[in-house]
Amino acid sequence: MGTIEAVATTSSSPAAVRALLADASTWARWGSWSKVEVEGGGPQGPDAVRLLAKAPFRLHERITGWVPGEWMAYELFAGMRVRGHRSGGHA
């Protein structure tokens, strides 16, 4: 079984990072994705589905936990040959 790991460091405050993560529509401006949106145009929150696109990938994630300004959790359920991917914790 393979492992995918990513680590990033910033000098920004935790509040600034959380504010960026709270608005998925901005992720393409500062991250590596060419398009990020919440399906149906609604807000992020429990059970919302995010679409993340960057050729050749088109991923779908379901938000499984959300405490605004504190943490989020999600699961990848389509778009990559990965099973059981879950992530979450404090930002």
N, CA, C and O atoms as CSV, one atom per row, in Angstrom:
chain,resi,resn,atom,element,x,y,z
A,1,MET,N,N,0.843,-1.171,0.000
A,1,MET,CA,C,0.000,0.000,0.000
A,1,MET,C,C,0.886,1.231,0.000
A,1,MET,O,O,1.862,1.295,0.748
A,2,GLY,N,N,0.552,2.220,-0.843
A,2,GLY,CA,C,1.310,3.461,-0.911
A,2,GLY,C,C,0.785,4.486,0.064
A,2,GLY,O,O,-0.298,4.335,0.631
A,3,THR,N,N,1.560,5.521,0.249
A,3,THR,CA,C,1.193,6.597,1.159
A,3,THR,C,C,1.352,7.925,0.436
A,3,THR,O,O,2.305,8.130,-0.316
A,4,ILE,N,N,0.414,8.813,0.673
A,4,ILE,CA,C,0.495,10.180,0.163
A,4,ILE,C,C,0.574,11.083,1.379
A,4,ILE,O,O,-0.258,10.999,2.282
A,5,GLU,N,N,1.573,11.942,1.397
A,5,GLU,CA,C,1.735,12.843,2.526
A,5,GLU,C,C,2.076,14.229,2.008
A,5,GLU,O,O,2.834,14.377,1.049
A,6,ALA,N,N,1.511,15.237,2.647
A,6,ALA,CA,C,1.817,16.618,2.288
A,6,ALA,C,C,1.991,17.422,3.569
A,6,ALA,O,O,1.270,17.220,4.546
A,7,VAL,N,N,2.944,18.323,3.553
A,7,VAL,CA,C,3.213,19.176,4.700
A,7,VAL,C,C,3.435,20.590,4.173
A,7,VAL,O,O,4.082,20.788,3.145
A,8,ALA,N,N,2.893,21.559,4.886
A,8,ALA,CA,C,3.096,22.951,4.506
A,8,ALA,C,C,3.332,23.771,5.764
A,8,ALA,O,O,2.831,23.436,6.837
A,9,THR,N,N,4.088,24.833,5.626
A,9,THR,CA,C,4.386,25.728,6.737
A,9,THR,C,C,4.047,27.146,6.310
A,9,THR,O,O,4.283,27.528,5.164
A,10,THR,N,N,3.499,27.918,7.221
A,10,THR,CA,C,3.168,29.302,6.924
A,10,THR,C,C,3.491,30.175,8.125
A,10,THR,O,O,3.509,29.710,9.265
A,11,SER,N,N,3.742,31.430,7.852
A,11,SER,CA,C,3.949,32.383,8.944
A,11,SER,C,C,2.639,33.081,9.302
A,11,SER,O,O,2.605,33.905,10.217
A,12,SER,N,N,1.570,32.761,8.593
A,12,SER,CA,C,0.256,33.356,8.875
A,12,SER,C,C,-0.304,32.843,10.191
A,12,SER,O,O,0.094,31.790,10.688
A,13,SER,N,N,-1.209,33.587,10.730
A,13,SER,CA,C,-1.855,33.186,11.984
A,13,SER,C,C,-2.841,32.047,11.717
A,13,SER,O,O,-3.336,31.904,10.599
A,14,PRO,N,N,-3.124,31.240,12.735
A,14,PRO,CA,C,-4.142,30.198,12.564
A,14,PRO,C,C,-5.481,30.768,12.094
A,14,PRO,O,O,-6.163,30.134,11.289
A,15,ALA,N,N,-5.868,31.939,12.574
A,15,ALA,CA,C,-7.137,32.549,12.166
A,15,ALA,C,C,-7.131,32.876,10.671
A,15,ALA,O,O,-8.146,32.691,10.000
A,16,ALA,N,N,-6.013,33.355,10.146
A,16,ALA,CA,C,-5.916,33.673,8.719
A,16,ALA,C,C,-6.010,32.408,7.869
A,16,ALA,O,O,-6.656,32.405,6.821
A,17,VAL,N,N,-5.370,31.346,8.316
A,17,VAL,CA,C,-5.425,30.076,7.583
A,17,VAL,C,C,-6.841,29.534,7.604
A,17,VAL,O,O,-7.346,29.096,6.570
A,18,ARG,N,N,-7.485,29.554,8.746
A,18,ARG,CA,C,-8.862,29.064,8.848
A,18,ARG,C,C,-9.810,29.861,7.958
A,18,ARG,O,O,-10.729,29.290,7.369
A,19,ALA,N,N,-9.601,31.164,7.855
A,19,ALA,CA,C,-10.445,31.993,6.992
A,19,ALA,C,C,-10.292,31.583,5.534
A,19,ALA,O,O,-11.280,31.547,4.800
A,20,LEU,N,N,-9.068,31.271,5.096
A,20,LEU,CA,C,-8.862,30.810,3.724
A,20,LEU,C,C,-9.521,29.453,3.489
A,20,LEU,O,O,-10.151,29.241,2.453
A,21,LEU,N,N,-9.382,28.549,4.429
A,21,LEU,CA,C,-9.971,27.220,4.276
A,21,LEU,C,C,-11.494,27.258,4.289
A,21,LEU,O,O,-12.137,26.397,3.689
A,22,ALA,N,N,-12.075,28.239,4.960
A,22,ALA,CA,C,-13.531,28.331,5.071
A,22,ALA,C,C,-14.212,28.677,3.752
A,22,ALA,O,O,-15.402,28.411,3.588
A,23,ASP,N,N,-13.481,29.263,2.814
A,23,ASP,CA,C,-14.067,29.679,1.536
A,23,ASP,C,C,-13.421,28.906,0.397
A,23,ASP,O,O,-12.416,29.343,-0.164
A,24,ALA,N,N,-13.994,27.761,0.057
A,24,ALA,CA,C,-13.420,26.891,-0.976
A,24,ALA,C,C,-13.304,27.589,-2.329
A,24,ALA,O,O,-12.455,27.216,-3.138
A,25,SER,N,N,-14.135,28.588,-2.589
A,25,SER,CA,C,-14.084,29.263,-3.883
A,25,SER,C,C,-12.771,30.000,-4.107
A,25,SER,O,O,-12.447,30.338,-5.245
A,26,THR,N,N,-12.006,30.257,-3.045
A,26,THR,CA,C,-10.720,30.961,-3.191
A,26,THR,C,C,-9.531,30.015,-3.328
A,26,THR,O,O,-8.427,30.466,-3.633
A,27,TRP,N,N,-9.727,28.725,-3.110
A,27,TRP,CA,C,-8.601,27.793,-3.072
A,27,TRP,C,C,-7.788,27.783,-4.358
A,27,TRP,O,O,-6.568,27.623,-4.306
A,28,ALA,N,N,-8.429,27.950,-5.507
A,28,ALA,CA,C,-7.699,27.945,-6.791
A,28,ALA,C,C,-6.772,29.156,-6.898
A,28,ALA,O,O,-5.805,29.113,-7.658
A,29,ARG,N,N,-7.037,30.221,-6.167
A,29,ARG,CA,C,-6.186,31.416,-6.212
A,29,ARG,C,C,-4.874,31.218,-5.467
A,29,ARG,O,O,-3.852,31.778,-5.862
A,30,TRP,N,N,-4.887,30.430,-4.393
A,30,TRP,CA,C,-3.681,30.306,-3.575
A,30,TRP,C,C,-3.155,28.872,-3.482
A,30,TRP,O,O,-2.075,28.648,-2.936
A,31,GLY,N,N,-3.892,27.916,-3.999
A,31,GLY,CA,C,-3.466,26.519,-3.945
A,31,GLY,C,C,-3.125,25.983,-5.317
A,31,GLY,O,O,-2.996,26.742,-6.277
A,32,SER,N,N,-2.981,24.692,-5.405
A,32,SER,CA,C,-2.565,24.076,-6.669
A,32,SER,C,C,-3.726,23.650,-7.552
A,32,SER,O,O,-3.495,23.225,-8.684
A,33,TRP,N,N,-4.968,23.746,-7.083
A,33,TRP,CA,C,-6.126,23.345,-7.881
A,33,TRP,C,C,-6.506,24.434,-8.874
A,33,TRP,O,O,-6.375,25.621,-8.576
A,34,SER,N,N,-6.980,24.032,-10.061
A,34,SER,CA,C,-7.433,25.023,-11.038
A,34,SER,C,C,-8.882,25.424,-10.794
A,34,SER,O,O,-9.316,26.487,-11.238
A,35,LYS,N,N,-9.639,24.570,-10.086
A,35,LYS,CA,C,-11.031,24.881,-9.777
A,35,LYS,C,C,-11.424,24.140,-8.503
A,35,LYS,O,O,-11.132,22.954,-8.348
A,36,VAL,N,N,-12.085,24.846,-7.601
A,36,VAL,CA,C,-12.627,24.241,-6.385
A,36,VAL,C,C,-13.995,24.874,-6.160
A,36,VAL,O,O,-14.139,26.097,-6.187
A,37,GLU,N,N,-14.995,24.029,-5.938
A,37,GLU,CA,C,-16.331,24.554,-5.661
A,37,GLU,C,C,-17.093,23.571,-4.794
A,37,GLU,O,O,-16.771,22.384,-4.744
A,38,VAL,N,N,-18.107,24.080,-4.114
A,38,VAL,CA,C,-19.032,23.241,-3.376
A,38,VAL,C,C,-20.163,22.922,-4.330
A,38,VAL,O,O,-20.788,23.829,-4.880
A,39,GLU,N,N,-20.437,21.628,-4.533
A,39,GLU,CA,C,-21.510,21.241,-5.457
A,39,GLU,C,C,-22.825,21.854,-5.003
A,39,GLU,O,O,-23.142,21.872,-3.813
A,40,GLY,N,N,-23.575,22.349,-5.958
A,40,GLY,CA,C,-24.848,22.994,-5.661
A,40,GLY,C,C,-24.711,24.441,-5.241
A,40,GLY,O,O,-25.712,25.126,-5.031
A,41,GLY,N,N,-23.461,24.923,-5.113
A,41,GLY,CA,C,-23.230,26.324,-4.789
A,41,GLY,C,C,-23.479,26.705,-3.345
A,41,GLY,O,O,-23.405,27.886,-3.003
A,42,GLY,N,N,-23.768,25.756,-2.500
A,42,GLY,CA,C,-24.033,26.069,-1.104
A,42,GLY,C,C,-22.749,26.288,-0.323
A,42,GLY,O,O,-21.654,26.217,-0.881
A,43,PRO,N,N,-22.886,26.553,0.958
A,43,PRO,CA,C,-21.710,26.746,1.808
A,43,PRO,C,C,-21.075,25.410,2.182
A,43,PRO,O,O,-21.702,24.357,2.059
A,44,GLN,N,N,-19.838,25.463,2.633
A,44,GLN,CA,C,-19.206,24.276,3.187
A,44,GLN,C,C,-19.849,23.986,4.533
A,44,GLN,O,O,-20.266,24.893,5.253
A,45,GLY,N,N,-19.917,22.729,4.848
A,45,GLY,CA,C,-20.476,22.296,6.117
A,45,GLY,C,C,-20.676,20.802,6.061
A,45,GLY,O,O,-20.429,20.193,5.020
A,46,PRO,N,N,-21.113,20.193,7.139
A,46,PRO,CA,C,-21.298,18.745,7.161
A,46,PRO,C,C,-22.157,18.259,5.989
A,46,PRO,O,O,-23.215,18.820,5.701
A,47,ASP,N,N,-21.690,17.227,5.334
A,47,ASP,CA,C,-22.328,16.562,4.192
A,47,ASP,C,C,-22.232,17.331,2.869
A,47,ASP,O,O,-22.678,16.821,1.842
A,48,ALA,N,N,-21.667,18.534,2.864
A,48,ALA,CA,C,-21.445,19.236,1.597
A,48,ALA,C,C,-20.378,18.480,0.809
A,48,ALA,O,O,-19.495,17.849,1.389
A,49,VAL,N,N,-20.469,18.552,-0.522
A,49,VAL,CA,C,-19.504,17.882,-1.393
A,49,VAL,C,C,-18.706,18.940,-2.134
A,49,VAL,O,O,-19.269,19.840,-2.758
A,50,ARG,N,N,-17.379,18.820,-2.058
A,50,ARG,CA,C,-16.481,19.718,-2.788
A,50,ARG,C,C,-15.977,19.014,-4.033
A,50,ARG,O,O,-15.688,17.818,-4.012
A,51,LEU,N,N,-15.875,19.770,-5.121
A,51,LEU,CA,C,-15.243,19.315,-6.352
A,51,LEU,C,C,-13.921,20.056,-6.461
A,51,LEU,O,O,-13.882,21.284,-6.393
A,52,LEU,N,N,-12.820,19.294,-6.634
A,52,LEU,CA,C,-11.493,19.869,-6.806
A,52,LEU,C,C,-10.972,19.376,-8.148
A,52,LEU,O,O,-10.936,18.169,-8.387
A,53,ALA,N,N,-10.569,20.285,-9.024
A,53,ALA,CA,C,-10.141,19.892,-10.361
A,53,ALA,C,C,-8.783,20.468,-10.703
A,53,ALA,O,O,-8.491,21.632,-10.425
A,54,LYS,N,N,-7.968,19.641,-11.304
A,54,LYS,CA,C,-6.710,20.015,-11.920
A,54,LYS,C,C,-6.333,18.830,-12.797
A,54,LYS,O,O,-6.095,17.726,-12.306
A,55,ALA,N,N,-6.284,19.077,-14.100
A,55,ALA,CA,C,-6.051,17.993,-15.055
A,55,ALA,C,C,-4.863,17.154,-14.640
A,55,ALA,O,O,-3.817,17.706,-14.298
A,56,PRO,N,N,-4.987,15.858,-14.658
A,56,PRO,CA,C,-6.116,15.051,-15.135
A,56,PRO,C,C,-7.082,14.661,-14.020
A,56,PRO,O,O,-7.913,13.775,-14.222
A,57,PHE,N,N,-6.999,15.294,-12.855
A,57,PHE,CA,C,-7.810,14.892,-11.710
A,57,PHE,C,C,-9.084,15.717,-11.574
A,57,PHE,O,O,-9.116,16.907,-11.888
A,58,ARG,N,N,-10.116,15.059,-11.104
A,58,ARG,CA,C,-11.399,15.677,-10.760
A,58,ARG,C,C,-11.898,14.921,-9.525
A,58,ARG,O,O,-12.543,13.879,-9.636
A,59,LEU,N,N,-11.590,15.462,-8.363
A,59,LEU,CA,C,-11.862,14.775,-7.105
A,59,LEU,C,C,-13.165,15.254,-6.476
A,59,LEU,O,O,-13.596,16.389,-6.677
A,60,HIS,N,N,-13.770,14.365,-5.719
A,60,HIS,CA,C,-14.959,14.706,-4.941
A,60,HIS,C,C,-14.689,14.347,-3.487
A,60,HIS,O,O,-14.298,13.225,-3.165
A,61,GLU,N,N,-14.908,15.327,-2.621
A,61,GLU,CA,C,-14.737,15.141,-1.182
A,61,GLU,C,C,-16.051,15.472,-0.477
A,61,GLU,O,O,-16.748,16.412,-0.860
A,62,ARG,N,N,-16.378,14.710,0.537
A,62,ARG,CA,C,-17.542,14.993,1.371
A,62,ARG,C,C,-17.036,15.495,2.721
A,62,ARG,O,O,-16.182,14.870,3.349
A,63,ILE,N,N,-17.574,16.624,3.152
A,63,ILE,CA,C,-17.203,17.162,4.453
A,63,ILE,C,C,-17.923,16.345,5.518
A,63,ILE,O,O,-19.150,16.245,5.513
A,64,THR,N,N,-17.163,15.773,6.416
A,64,THR,CA,C,-17.721,14.886,7.432
A,64,THR,C,C,-17.772,15.529,8.815
A,64,THR,O,O,-18.429,15.012,9.718
A,65,GLY,N,N,-17.095,16.630,8.977
A,65,GLY,CA,C,-17.121,17.348,10.244
A,65,GLY,C,C,-16.735,18.798,10.019
A,65,GLY,O,O,-15.885,19.090,9.178
A,66,TRP,N,N,-17.347,19.701,10.754
A,66,TRP,CA,C,-17.086,21.116,10.518
A,66,TRP,C,C,-17.413,21.922,11.766
A,66,TRP,O,O,-18.552,21.919,12.233
A,67,VAL,N,N,-16.433,22.597,12.294
A,67,VAL,CA,C,-16.630,23.581,13.356
A,67,VAL,C,C,-16.006,24.860,12.819
A,67,VAL,O,O,-14.783,25.000,12.836
A,68,PRO,N,N,-16.836,25.812,12.335
A,68,PRO,CA,C,-16.304,27.027,11.705
A,68,PRO,C,C,-15.243,27.708,12.566
A,68,PRO,O,O,-15.421,27.911,13.767
A,69,GLY,N,N,-14.137,28.053,11.912
A,69,GLY,CA,C,-13.049,28.747,12.582
A,69,GLY,C,C,-12.171,27.853,13.438
A,69,GLY,O,O,-11.207,28.325,14.040
A,70,GLU,N,N,-12.497,26.546,13.501
A,70,GLU,CA,C,-11.712,25.651,14.347
A,70,GLU,C,C,-11.156,24.445,13.596
A,70,GLU,O,O,-9.944,24.230,13.616
A,71,TRP,N,N,-12.003,23.648,12.931
A,71,TRP,CA,C,-11.504,22.452,12.247
A,71,TRP,C,C,-12.521,21.944,11.230
A,71,TRP,O,O,-13.699,22.301,11.259
A,72,MET,N,N,-12.028,21.109,10.342
A,72,MET,CA,C,-12.896,20.420,9.399
A,72,MET,C,C,-12.334,19.035,9.157
A,72,MET,O,O,-11.142,18.795,9.344
A,73,ALA,N,N,-13.199,18.128,8.741
A,73,ALA,CA,C,-12.804,16.774,8.376
A,73,ALA,C,C,-13.504,16.441,7.065
A,73,ALA,O,O,-14.600,16.933,6.795
A,74,TYR,N,N,-12.868,15.608,6.255
A,74,TYR,CA,C,-13.464,15.239,4.976
A,74,TYR,C,C,-13.010,13.850,4.576
A,74,TYR,O,O,-12.041,13.307,5.107
A,75,GLU,N,N,-13.754,13.282,3.606
A,75,GLU,CA,C,-13.368,12.008,3.011
A,75,GLU,C,C,-13.372,12.151,1.497
A,75,GLU,O,O,-14.272,12.765,0.922
A,76,LEU,N,N,-12.375,11.587,0.866
A,76,LEU,CA,C,-12.293,11.541,-0.592
A,76,LEU,C,C,-13.093,10.328,-1.031
A,76,LEU,O,O,-12.826,9.215,-0.578
A,77,PHE,N,N,-14.084,10.526,-1.919
A,77,PHE,CA,C,-14.890,9.381,-2.317
A,77,PHE,C,C,-14.915,9.135,-3.816
A,77,PHE,O,O,-15.473,8.127,-4.248
A,78,ALA,N,N,-14.335,10.009,-4.624
A,78,ALA,CA,C,-14.308,9.772,-6.071
A,78,ALA,C,C,-13.193,10.593,-6.697
A,78,ALA,O,O,-12.834,11.663,-6.204
A,79,GLY,N,N,-12.650,10.070,-7.797
A,79,GLY,CA,C,-11.692,10.815,-8.585
A,79,GLY,C,C,-10.264,10.324,-8.539
A,79,GLY,O,O,-9.452,10.721,-9.375
A,80,MET,N,N,-9.935,9.477,-7.594
A,80,MET,CA,C,-8.595,8.896,-7.504
A,80,MET,C,C,-8.736,7.437,-7.101
A,80,MET,O,O,-9.719,7.036,-6.478
A,81,ARG,N,N,-7.757,6.673,-7.462
A,81,ARG,CA,C,-7.765,5.265,-7.088
A,81,ARG,C,C,-7.218,5.105,-5.673
A,81,ARG,O,O,-6.198,4.453,-5.448
A,82,VAL,N,N,-7.919,5.713,-4.736
A,82,VAL,CA,C,-7.553,5.693,-3.334
A,82,VAL,C,C,-8.795,5.245,-2.568
A,82,VAL,O,O,-9.900,5.708,-2.852
A,83,ARG,N,N,-8.623,4.371,-1.623
A,83,ARG,CA,C,-9.745,3.905,-0.816
A,83,ARG,C,C,-9.568,4.337,0.630
A,83,ARG,O,O,-8.465,4.306,1.176
A,84,GLY,N,N,-10.659,4.735,1.230
A,84,GLY,CA,C,-10.650,5.028,2.651
A,84,GLY,C,C,-9.899,6.273,3.068
A,84,GLY,O,O,-9.516,6.395,4.232
A,85,HIS,N,N,-9.674,7.220,2.136
A,85,HIS,CA,C,-8.945,8.435,2.501
A,85,HIS,C,C,-9.842,9.345,3.322
A,85,HIS,O,O,-10.912,9.755,2.873
A,86,ARG,N,N,-9.399,9.650,4.512
A,86,ARG,CA,C,-10.072,10.591,5.390
A,86,ARG,C,C,-9.037,11.522,5.981
A,86,ARG,O,O,-7.894,11.134,6.222
A,87,SER,N,N,-9.447,12.742,6.209
A,87,SER,CA,C,-8.530,13.702,6.793
A,87,SER,C,C,-9.330,14.616,7.704
A,87,SER,O,O,-10.538,14.778,7.532
A,88,GLY,N,N,-8.672,15.191,8.643
A,88,GLY,CA,C,-9.367,16.145,9.503
A,88,GLY,C,C,-8.538,16.473,10.715
A,88,GLY,O,O,-7.601,15.764,11.081
A,89,GLY,N,N,-8.909,17.551,11.308
A,89,GLY,CA,C,-8.215,17.975,12.505
A,89,GLY,C,C,-8.230,19.473,12.607
A,89,GLY,O,O,-8.898,20.163,11.837
A,90,HIS,N,N,-7.505,19.952,13.542
A,90,HIS,CA,C,-7.458,21.401,13.781
A,90,HIS,C,C,-6.573,22.077,12.765
A,90,HIS,O,O,-5.486,21.596,12.446
A,91,ALA,N,N,-7.052,23.204,12.256
A,91,ALA,CA,C,-6.272,23.970,11.271
A,91,ALA,C,C,-5.279,24.858,11.982
A,91,ALA,O,O,-4.525,25.584,11.334
